[in-house]
Amino acid sequence: MSKQMKDIREIKLLDSEIYLCNQIKDLLAKRDRKNRYSKRQYTEHEILQIALNRLMSELISRH
């Protein structure tokens, strides 16, 4: 496989990973908004960290 083809494949994979991370982040934010009565409110940084951790777990489990 040529270098260009590998690069294109990696970019497509990265795009899907970024999309997945954003979806997780959105779901966590939505859950946080629904649980306003909850004592624990997540910061944007914490939500992003949770999303990244879930993404990494998913990627590791695929290999």
Contacts in CASP RR format, 6 or more apart in sequence:
PFRMAT RR
TARGET T0000
AUTHOR 0000-0000-0000
METHOD contacts of the structure
MODEL  1
MSKQMKDIREIKLLDSEIYLCNQIKDLLAKRDRKNRYSKRQYTEHEILQI
ALNRLMSELISRH
1 9 0 8 1.000
17 55 0 8 1.000
17 59 0 8 1.000
20 55 0 8 1.000
20 58 0 8 1.000
21 51 0 8 1.000
21 52 0 8 1.000
21 55 0 8 1.000
22 51 0 8 1.000
24 50 0 8 1.000
24 51 0 8 1.000
24 54 0 8 1.000
24 55 0 8 1.000
25 47 0 8 1.000
25 48 0 8 1.000
25 51 0 8 1.000
28 42 0 8 1.000
28 47 0 8 1.000
28 50 0 8 1.000
28 51 0 8 1.000
29 47 0 8 1.000
32 41 0 8 1.000
32 42 0 8 1.000
32 47 0 8 1.000
42 50 0 8 1.000
END
